[in-house]
Amino acid sequence: MSRPAYPATRIKICGLTREQDVDAAVAAGANAIGFVLYPHSPRHVTPERAGALARRLPPMVTPVLLFVNATAPETIAACACVPGATLQFHGDETPAQCEAAARQAGRPFWRAARVPLDGAQDFDLLHFAAQYPSAQALLLDAHVPGYGGGGKTFDWSRLPTNVASHLVLSGGLTPANVGDGIRCLRGRGLSLAVDVSSGVESTGPDGLPRKGIKDAALIHQFVAAVRAADAPFADPS
């Protein structure tokens, strides 16, 4: 029996702060680049800086602006700096707030679902998806202090298998485990993408990650691991 074909897993590299990291992500084949506009994040960039970095992106590579509890005017002002960006709401925004900000900005949006590390089985993703019917995608991240970027994974196997939304797997992904994540979640939603930040960051002399500073070799390894996981299910046409 032949295996079903699935669309290629899309790849987002998030938390970029430097030109060389944007260029490395593009060269590796990333489909989207994320800029963190949350001032309390160590990966924070200003909207103006995000705009300057986004101007390096070629066509078909999407800039994504990550917001945490920003006001609608702040969101709209940031969008003016980054034409064509998708919005990612990663805080405690209500469905009405997400809808209003995206509508006023005239941009599609993703909504982050913060899944408990030790209680994924208690997180009702189907109910969450029903609250955000116009979200372009749901981003599945581990619920950690600081609104993401903590390098933690949750139990992927606990998620439902019939989510009528496009899914973006995030939270603790690395070149070593992203293939397992893809194999676990493939076919559970309308499509699957992956989002990595800490898993492709450089390490300092102290052995700790340099948050916001990416490692070009790790980015290439991550993309290669995604492509390897996709290969058995590629559409031969």
URTA-V762557 format. One record per residue. RES is the residue in one small letter. OMEGA is omega in radians with two decimals (* if undefined). Layout:
res=RES omega=OMEGA
res=RES omega=OMEGA
//
This chain:
res=m omega=-3.13
res=s omega=3.11
res=r omega=3.08
res=p omega=3.08
res=a omega=3.09
res=y omega=3.06
res=p omega=-3.14
res=a omega=3.09
res=t omega=3.11
res=r omega=-3.02
res=i omega=3.02
res=k omega=3.01
res=i omega=-2.98
res=c omega=3.06
res=g omega=-3.12
res=l omega=-3.10
res=t omega=-3.03
res=r omega=3.13
res=e omega=-3.08
res=q omega=3.11
res=d omega=3.04
res=v omega=-3.13
res=d omega=3.13
res=a omega=3.13
res=a omega=3.11
res=v omega=-3.12
res=a omega=-3.13
res=a omega=3.12
res=g omega=3.10
res=a omega=3.12
res=n omega=-3.10
res=a omega=-3.14
res=i omega=-3.08
res=g omega=3.08
res=f omega=-3.07
res=v omega=-3.14
res=l omega=3.12
res=y omega=-3.00
res=p omega=-3.09
res=h omega=3.13
res=s omega=3.05
res=p omega=3.12
res=r omega=-3.06
res=h omega=2.92
res=v omega=3.08
res=t omega=3.06
res=p omega=-3.14
res=e omega=3.11
res=r omega=3.08
res=a omega=3.13
res=g omega=3.13
res=a omega=3.13
res=l omega=-3.11
res=a omega=3.13
res=r omega=3.08
res=r omega=-3.04
res=l omega=3.05
res=p omega=3.04
res=p omega=3.10
res=m omega=2.96
res=v omega=-2.95
res=t omega=2.96
res=p omega=3.12
res=v omega=-3.13
res=l omega=-3.11
res=l omega=3.14
res=f omega=3.02
res=v omega=3.08
res=n omega=3.06
res=a omega=3.06
res=t omega=3.10
res=a omega=3.09
res=p omega=3.10
res=e omega=3.13
res=t omega=-3.12
res=i omega=3.12
res=a omega=3.12
res=a omega=-3.14
res=c omega=3.11
res=a omega=-3.13
res=c omega=-3.04
res=v omega=-3.13
res=p omega=3.07
res=g omega=-3.09
res=a omega=2.93
res=t omega=-3.14
res=l omega=3.06
res=q omega=-3.14
res=f omega=-2.95
res=h omega=-3.09
res=g omega=-3.10
res=d omega=-3.10
res=e omega=3.08
res=t omega=3.05
res=p omega=-3.12
res=a omega=3.13
res=q omega=3.10
res=c omega=-3.12
res=e omega=-3.08
res=a omega=-3.12
res=a omega=-3.14
res=a omega=3.14
res=r omega=-3.13
res=q omega=3.11
res=a omega=-3.11
res=g omega=-3.08
res=r omega=2.99
res=p omega=3.14
res=f omega=2.96
res=w omega=3.07
res=r omega=3.11
res=a omega=3.01
res=a omega=-3.08
res=r omega=-3.02
res=v omega=-3.14
res=p omega=-3.13
res=l omega=-3.04
res=d omega=-3.10
res=g omega=-3.14
res=a omega=-3.14
res=q omega=3.14
res=d omega=3.14
res=f omega=-3.08
res=d omega=-3.10
res=l omega=3.13
res=l omega=3.08
res=h omega=3.13
res=f omega=3.14
res=a omega=-3.13
res=a omega=3.12
res=q omega=-3.08
res=y omega=-3.05
res=p omega=-3.12
res=s omega=3.06
res=a omega=3.10
res=q omega=3.13
res=a omega=2.98
res=l omega=3.12
res=l omega=-3.05
res=l omega=-3.07
res=d omega=3.07
res=a omega=-3.14
res=h omega=3.13
res=v omega=3.05
res=p omega=3.08
res=g omega=3.04
res=y omega=2.97
res=g omega=3.14
res=g omega=-3.08
res=g omega=3.12
res=g omega=-3.12
res=k omega=3.05
res=t omega=3.00
res=f omega=-3.08
res=d omega=-3.08
res=w omega=-3.04
res=s omega=-3.10
res=r omega=-3.10
res=l omega=3.14
res=p omega=-3.07
res=t omega=-2.99
res=n omega=-3.11
res=v omega=-3.11
res=a omega=3.14
res=s omega=2.96
res=h omega=-3.03
res=l omega=3.04
res=v omega=-3.14
res=l omega=-3.14
res=s omega=3.06
res=g omega=3.02
res=g omega=3.13
res=l omega=3.11
res=t omega=3.02
res=p omega=-3.08
res=a omega=-3.03
res=n omega=-3.06
res=v omega=3.10
res=g omega=3.09
res=d omega=3.12
res=g omega=3.13
res=i omega=-3.13
res=r omega=-3.13
res=c omega=-3.01
res=l omega=-3.12
res=r omega=3.10
res=g omega=-3.13
res=r omega=3.11
res=g omega=-3.14
res=l omega=3.03
res=s omega=-3.11
res=l omega=2.98
res=a omega=3.09
res=v omega=-3.06
res=d omega=-3.09
res=v omega=3.05
res=s omega=-3.08
res=s omega=-3.08
res=g omega=3.10
res=v omega=-3.14
res=e omega=3.12
res=s omega=3.09
res=t omega=-3.14
res=g omega=3.13
res=p omega=3.14
res=d omega=-3.14
res=g omega=-3.12
res=l omega=3.12
res=p omega=3.04
res=r omega=-2.99
res=k omega=-3.11
res=g omega=3.12
res=i omega=-3.04
res=k omega=3.11
res=d omega=-3.06
res=a omega=-3.14
res=a omega=3.11
res=l omega=3.08
res=i omega=3.13
res=h omega=3.11
res=q omega=3.14
res=f omega=-3.14
res=v omega=3.12
res=a omega=3.13
res=a omega=3.08
res=v omega=-3.12
res=r omega=3.11
res=a omega=3.11
res=a omega=3.14
res=d omega=-2.92
res=a omega=-3.11
res=p omega=-3.07
res=f omega=-3.09
res=a omega=3.08
res=d omega=-3.09
res=p omega=-3.14
res=s omega=*
//
